[in-house]
Amino acid sequence: MIEETLSSFFEDFGVVARRADNSEFLVFFDESHSPMEVGAEGRSIVATCPTSEANFDHGDTLEIDGKSYSIVGVRPVDDGKITELDLRYE
């Protein structure tokens, strides 16, 4: 039941991400400008996806909204059902 709810949530609010092999899956995409540390700020680019879709290594690429990004971090969130992918714009 939780998986079904998670899937429908991504279907309702997610955007399409494309892997290097052209397979697609849905993510929540956040490309915000935010404070990084005290006295510094920068851009934080994160794609959040179901962990079942998060089989990535550092340096793998994703295309979202026609832009290419490198994966620089893979972080499971809380109970591990979703994963945050830290991205860098290519």
C-alpha positions as CSV (number, residue, x, y, z in Angstrom):
1,M,0.0,0.0,0.0
2,I,2.8,2.4,0.8
3,E,4.5,1.7,-2.5
4,E,1.3,2.4,-4.4
5,T,0.9,5.7,-2.6
6,L,4.5,6.6,-3.3
7,S,4.1,5.8,-7.0
8,S,0.9,7.9,-7.4
9,F,2.6,10.8,-5.5
10,F,5.5,10.8,-8.1
11,E,3.0,10.4,-10.9
12,D,1.0,13.4,-9.7
13,F,3.9,15.7,-8.9
14,G,7.1,14.3,-10.6
15,V,9.0,15.3,-13.7
16,V,10.6,12.8,-16.1
17,A,14.3,12.0,-15.7
18,R,16.2,10.1,-18.4
19,R,19.2,7.9,-17.8
20,A,22.1,7.5,-20.2
21,D,20.5,4.3,-21.6
22,N,17.3,6.5,-22.4
23,S,15.1,4.7,-19.8
24,E,12.9,7.1,-17.9
25,F,11.5,7.5,-14.4
26,L,9.9,10.2,-12.3
27,V,11.6,12.5,-9.8
28,F,10.9,15.5,-7.7
29,F,13.3,18.1,-9.1
30,D,14.6,21.0,-6.9
31,E,17.1,23.4,-8.4
32,S,17.2,26.0,-5.7
33,H,19.5,28.7,-4.5
34,S,20.2,28.2,-0.8
35,P,22.7,28.8,2.0
36,M,25.4,26.1,2.0
37,E,27.3,27.0,5.1
38,V,27.5,30.0,7.5
39,G,28.5,33.0,5.3
40,A,28.3,31.1,2.0
41,E,25.5,30.3,-0.4
42,G,25.2,28.4,-3.6
43,R,23.0,26.3,-5.8
44,S,21.7,23.0,-4.5
45,I,20.4,20.7,-7.3
46,V,18.6,17.6,-6.0
47,A,16.4,15.0,-7.7
48,T,14.4,12.8,-5.3
49,C,13.2,9.4,-6.5
50,P,12.0,6.1,-5.3
51,T,14.9,4.1,-4.0
52,S,14.0,1.3,-6.5
53,E,15.0,3.7,-9.3
54,A,18.2,5.0,-7.6
55,N,20.7,2.5,-8.9
56,F,23.4,5.1,-9.7
57,D,27.1,5.6,-9.2
58,H,28.9,9.0,-8.8
59,G,29.5,10.4,-12.3
60,D,26.5,8.8,-13.9
61,T,24.3,11.3,-15.9
62,L,20.7,12.2,-15.9
63,E,18.7,14.4,-18.2
64,I,15.9,16.5,-16.7
65,D,14.0,19.2,-18.6
66,G,16.5,19.0,-21.5
67,K,19.5,19.6,-19.3
68,S,22.3,17.1,-18.5
69,Y,23.4,16.6,-14.9
70,S,26.1,14.5,-13.3
71,I,25.3,12.6,-10.1
72,V,27.7,13.7,-7.3
73,G,25.9,12.1,-4.3
74,V,23.3,9.4,-3.6
75,R,21.6,9.6,-0.2
76,P,18.7,7.4,1.1
77,V,16.2,9.4,3.1
78,D,14.8,8.4,6.5
79,D,13.2,4.9,6.1
80,G,15.0,4.3,2.7
81,K,11.9,4.3,0.5
82,I,13.1,7.4,-1.3
83,T,16.6,8.6,-2.3
84,E,18.0,12.1,-3.0
85,L,20.4,12.4,-5.9
86,D,22.8,15.4,-5.6
87,L,23.4,16.7,-9.1
88,R,25.8,19.0,-10.8
89,Y,24.9,20.8,-14.1
90,E,27.0,19.7,-17.0
